[in-house]
């Protein structure tokens, strides 16, 4: 498949300082992420950063990286600039892989890119997996998504959706066709849309839920959702996460 993986990386983590450069089995985490992404069908994998240290670390380990401005308010703005630098536009496909996902499944990356071919009316794609844990269902930190018959997103929410009205006990997730899906934070884009996305006014729903993807739906665009069989590998947000991932690589 002909598409590009973009990995935004900046030194902004308060819980884990210098997170992109955290050592995992002898390599910086952002390089580990890029190496996993390179196992996908992408024609190129590029790190987009505002840090000379990240740029230097990537270059030392054979990972392509480009410098972007330091004043971007969101990752989407950084990706839009990266598209401009790389000359990507129109229907060129982009998959955004987060720089703290050293266990990312390459087939998940491919699936997000492929959806943009299968559903040409969608300007974005993302992923989800089945959710059956009642504690996750009601947890506002776990984002849920509901889709239409073709797998296009109808809504994303921190609330427990869809709500099973006749559940044996309140808050119990539905099963079967009505079972909830947990959103996975990976996104595919058509480059032309990604370049104009930062200019779209934020939506009230986006502000209420603190979910940037709701801006896309608010403005009448469509997002395709791939349903994965399993939950993705753990990301790295805390020192405990980093220790767990380091142990996995050492084994």
C-alpha positions in Angstrom: 0.0 0.0 0.0 1.2 3.5 -0.7 0.8 5.6 2.4 2.9 7.5 5.0 3.2 7.0 8.7 3.7 10.2 10.7 4.9 10.0 14.3 4.5 13.3 16.2 7.1 13.5 19.0 7.8 16.3 21.4 9.2 16.8 24.9 5.9 17.6 26.7 5.2 14.8 29.1 5.0 15.9 32.8 4.5 12.3 34.1 7.5 10.9 32.2 10.1 13.6 31.3 12.0 13.2 28.0 9.6 10.3 27.2 10.4 10.0 23.5 14.0 9.4 24.3 13.4 6.9 27.1 15.7 3.9 26.6 14.0 0.7 25.7 16.4 -2.2 25.1 19.2 0.2 24.0 17.1 2.4 21.6 15.0 5.6 22.2 11.3 4.9 22.5 10.5 7.0 19.4 12.9 4.9 17.4 11.3 1.7 18.7 7.9 3.1 17.5 9.3 3.9 14.1 10.8 0.5 13.7 7.4 -1.2 14.5 5.7 1.1 12.1 8.2 0.2 9.4 7.0 -3.4 9.6 3.7 -2.2 8.1 3.0 -1.7 4.4 3.8 2.1 4.6 6.1 3.4 1.9 7.7 5.8 4.4 7.8 6.4 8.2 8.6 9.9 9.4 8.9 11.4 12.9 7.7 15.0 13.1 9.3 16.8 16.0 10.1 20.2 17.4 13.1 19.0 19.4 16.7 19.0 18.1 17.4 16.2 20.6 14.7 13.9 19.1 15.8 14.8 15.6 19.4 13.9 16.4 18.4 10.6 18.1 16.4 9.6 15.1 19.1 10.4 12.7 21.7 8.4 14.8 19.5 5.3 14.5 18.5 5.6 10.8 15.0 6.9 11.4 13.8 9.7 9.2 12.7 12.8 11.1 11.7 16.4 10.2 11.6 19.6 12.2 8.2 21.3 12.8 7.4 24.5 14.6 7.3 24.5 18.4 4.1 26.5 18.7 1.5 24.0 17.5 -1.5 23.8 19.9 -2.3 20.2 18.9 -0.8 17.1 17.3 -3.0 17.6 14.3 -1.5 21.0 13.6 2.0 19.4 13.7 0.9 16.7 11.3 -0.6 19.3 9.0 2.7 21.1 8.8 4.5 17.8 8.2 2.2 17.1 5.3 3.2 20.5 3.8 6.9 19.8 4.3 6.6 16.4 2.7 4.5 17.6 -0.2 1.5 15.4 0.8 -1.9 16.5 -0.3 -5.3 15.4 -1.8 -6.0 11.7 -1.4 -2.5 10.9 -0.2 -3.0 8.7 2.9 -1.5 9.4 6.3 -1.6 7.2 9.4 -0.8 9.0 12.7 1.0 6.6 15.1 1.7 8.1 18.6 5.3 8.3 19.7 4.6 6.4 22.9 3.3 3.2 21.3 6.4 0.9 21.0 4.2 -2.2 20.9 2.0 -0.9 18.0 0.7 -3.7 15.8 1.8 -3.1 12.2 -1.4 -4.8 10.9 -3.5 -2.2 12.7 -1.6 0.6 10.9 -2.3 -1.1 7.6 -6.0 -1.6 8.4 -6.4 2.2 9.1 -4.8 3.0 5.7 -6.8 0.4 3.9 -10.1 1.7 5.2 -9.6 5.0 3.4 -9.5 3.0 0.2 -12.6 0.9 1.0 -14.7 3.9 2.2 -13.9 6.8 -0.2 -16.5 9.0 1.5 -14.5 9.0 4.7 -11.8 11.6 5.3 -10.4 9.8 8.4 -10.1 6.4 9.8 -9.5 5.0 13.2 -9.9 1.7 15.2 -11.8 0.2 18.1 -12.1 -3.2 19.8 -14.9 -4.9 21.8 -15.4 -3.8 25.4 -17.1 -6.1 27.9 -15.6 -4.9 31.2 -18.3 -3.0 33.2 -15.6 -0.9 34.9 -14.2 0.2 31.6 -17.7 0.8 30.2 -18.5 3.5 32.9 -14.9 4.9 33.1 -14.8 8.4 31.5 -11.1 7.9 30.6 -12.1 5.0 28.3 -13.5 6.5 25.1 -16.3 4.6 23.4 -17.5 4.8 19.8 -20.7 3.7 18.0 -20.8 3.1 14.3 -23.3 2.7 11.5 -23.9 -0.4 9.3 -20.8 0.3 7.2 -18.5 0.9 10.1 -18.5 4.7 10.0 -18.4 6.5 13.3 -21.7 8.0 14.6 -20.3 9.3 17.8 -17.4 9.1 20.2 -18.0 9.7 24.0 -16.6 9.3 27.4 -20.1 8.3 28.5 -21.1 4.6 28.5 -22.6 4.1 25.0 -24.6 2.4 23.8 -26.7 2.2 27.0 -28.5 -1.1 27.5 -31.9 0.0 28.6 -33.1 -3.4 29.7 -29.8 -4.6 31.3 -30.2 -7.0 34.2 -28.3 -4.5 36.3 -27.5 -0.8 35.7 -24.3 -0.1 33.8 -23.9 -3.6 32.4 -22.6 -3.5 28.8 -24.8 -5.0 26.1 -23.6 -8.1 24.3 -23.8 -9.3 20.7 -24.5 -6.8 18.0 -25.2 -4.0 20.5 -21.9 -4.5 22.4 -19.9 -1.3 23.0 -16.5 -0.6 21.4 -13.5 1.0 23.0 -11.8 3.5 20.8 -8.1 3.0 19.9 -6.1 6.2 19.5 -4.7 5.7 16.0 -5.9 7.8 13.0 -5.7 7.6 9.3 -6.2 10.8 7.2 -6.5 12.0 3.7 -3.7 14.5 3.5 -5.9 17.2 1.9 -8.3 17.0 4.8 -5.5 16.9 7.4 -4.0 20.1 6.0 -7.3 21.9 6.3 -8.4 20.4 9.6 -6.7 22.9 11.9 -8.6 25.7 10.2 -12.0 24.1 11.1 -13.6 25.8 14.1 -13.8 23.6 17.2 -17.2 22.2 17.9 -19.2 22.5 21.2 -19.2 18.7 21.5 -15.4 18.6 21.2 -15.2 21.1 24.0 -17.6 19.2 26.2 -16.1 15.8 25.7 -12.5 16.9 25.2 -12.3 14.7 22.1 -10.8 16.4 19.0 -12.3 13.8 16.6 -15.8 15.2 17.3 -14.8 18.3 15.3 -14.7 16.1 12.2 -18.3 14.7 12.7 -19.6 18.2 13.7 -18.5 19.6 10.4 -20.3 16.8 8.5 -17.3 14.7 7.6 -17.1 10.9 8.1 -14.7 8.7 10.0 -14.2 5.0 9.2 -13.7 2.6 12.1 -11.8 -0.7 11.9 -12.8 -3.2 14.5 -9.7 -5.0 15.8 -10.0 -8.5 17.3 -7.9 -7.6 20.4 -6.8 -4.6 22.4 -3.6 -3.0 21.2 -0.3 -3.3 23.0 0.1 -1.0 26.0 1.3 2.6 25.5 3.8 4.3 27.8 2.4 7.1 29.9 4.0 6.6 33.3 7.2 5.2 34.8 5.3 2.0 35.6 4.3 1.6 32.0 7.9 2.2 30.9 9.2 -0.5 33.3 6.6 -3.0 32.0 7.6 -2.4 28.4 11.3 -2.5 29.1 10.7 -5.9 30.8 8.9 -7.2 27.7 11.8 -6.1 25.4 14.4 -7.6 27.7 12.5 -11.0 27.4 
